[in-house]
Amino acid sequence: MTRRWLRAQTRQGDLLRAGFQAVRDEQDVPRSFPDDVLAEAEESARSGAAEALAPDGRPRRDATEVAFVTIDPAGSTDLDQAVHIARSGTGYRVLYAIADVAAFVRPGGAVDVEAHRRGVTLYSPDLRTPLHPAVLSEGAASLLPDQVRPAVLWRIDLDSGGRPVEVDVERALVRSTAQLDYGQVQHALDDGTAPEPLQLLREVGILRRDLEVERGGIDVVVPDQEIEADGPGFRLAMRAPHPVESWNAQISLLTGMCAARLMLDAGVGIVRTMPAASEADYESLRRTAAGLGIDWPREVSYAELVRALDPRPPAHAAFLNLVTILLRSAGYTVVERPVDDDAPDVLRHAAVAAPYTHVTAPLRRLVDRYAAEVCLSVASGEPVPSWVLDALPALPDEMRGAEQRARALDRACVDLVEAVILEPHIGEEYQAVVVDERKDHDVVQLHWPAVRTHVRGGGLGLGRRVRLRLVGVDVARREVSFEPAEPAEAAG
């Protein structure tokens, strides 16, 4: 099938914007910060941006001589991480600076209470609803270029194969020397003009990816279904990530694995956990792969298959989007006692294939601030602050609720755009594959555009390829209706 853009026309832009706000209201997404939160954030920004003392009164390490850079999507202003990688003997030294949000947020204060209410930064096509006020998240706490900023600084020494040999974390002052985006970095790496630290990012990223393969981790290069501004309107698009995004993510993953190890050894903290998929889940995916024409030999593991797929062909893109379904059971588990290297499955993340936690995005995710404090305390041999210990038991439920709201918001916005964009195409036919069977309907994934919907009645057959006709669109309810255009084709 020929790929084409599906665009919302100019006259539909206002309809979509009003619809996005209606979705936010349905999901109880706050429209603004309360006045006391904004006032406290302003005061924190004035007093703590380059504070030489850490919240516990200890002096910070001065690491402003390190040439850190940030690498994010173009236009980002809430910059959580800055990285610098150098050779160290036969191995590597990774310095990873993370925004020190605790330097600006008083435990129990107005900003803290509001952050617990929000849980995560929420993203809509036309608006970002931040976890913290912009004066902090896009200003004083953000690792913006040429600004001295307080940070939680990870030092991870790796051997020649990319395995950690020594880990430390401390509070520091840092200065990013450049704000880069993924496209810039990928272009520089491809044409050979990238400086050595960025070349080493690729080198270390590839080594870490190889170790991930070795331990059975799952690296899903999922094409992003994006709603893009298109003049006064919007369009649905699929974007395959740049390779550098995976290499950069490996540094974050490495840090999260080292942080989890610190917590498990000390017997305190909070880790990101995910149970392994069931055999029934895998068999369902095998049938879906067959329906999409994807060859999946029995001797090839799920992780190996996922890595081999190219996210650009529509069939592969559809399958990779479905793979993420297995990852939605991830949650958080509080660590209450020391755990050795053979951590039980309940404390492991199945997709990472190792213990793992979140510490690298505190501007956008509440739990990271607490996990970082645990690691700082463990590394320094100091007791974990009481405000952290008191908050840990409630964090799994708080984060679960926040993540559910984020998913619901994203799904509803995509549903709205799909309905608005598909409305002029009633009567047209689309290729799809049946990806799930329910009591009274089948769930189908269109090859293109990346629409996941259902067909009433069911009985099409899991994993079968079908041709569907768009027969109805209800924009107000954000629903599209399809029916079979011809008999289902057996999967093979």
Secondary structure, DSSP 4 states (H G I P E B T S, - for coil): -----EE--GGGHHHHHHHHHHHHHHTT--SS--HHHHHHHHHHHHHHTT-SB-TTSPBPEE-TTS-EEEEESTT-----EEEEEEEETTEEEEEEEEE-GGGT--TTSHHHHHHHHH-B-EEETTEEE-SS-HHIIIIITS--BT-EEEEEEEEEEE-TTS-EEEEEEEEEEEEEEEEEEHHHHHHHHHHT---HHHHHHHHHHHHHHHHHHHHT-----PPEEEEEEETTEEEEEEEPPPHHHHHHHHHHHHHHHHHHHHHHHHT-EEEEEBPPPPHHHHHHHHHHHHHTT----TTS-HHHHHHH--SSSHHHHHHHHHHGGGGTT-EEEEE-S---SS--GGGSBTTTTB-B---S-TTTBHHHHHHHHHHHHHHHTPPPPHHHHHHGGGHHHHHHHHHHHHHHHHHHHHHHHHHHHHGGGTT-EEEEEEEEE-SSEEEEEESSS--EEEEET--S-TT-EEEEEEEEEETTTTEEEEEESSPPBPP-
